[in-house]
Amino acid sequence: MMSQFNSPPTRKSGGSLDVYTGLLFVALIILAIGIFILARANMEHGGGLITLVN
């Protein structure tokens, strides 16, 4: 019973992606899109790439 917890995780289905790896990639893509949208809206509002002082 305890030997399954001590062994490293094995992939049962060849080279296909794990469910959690797929969810991680989807979350990273959504995060990158959100950062891009916020940065683009900030550049349109501020008028430049970096605006420290107005």
Beta strands, then each sheet from edge to edge (+ up, - down):
end
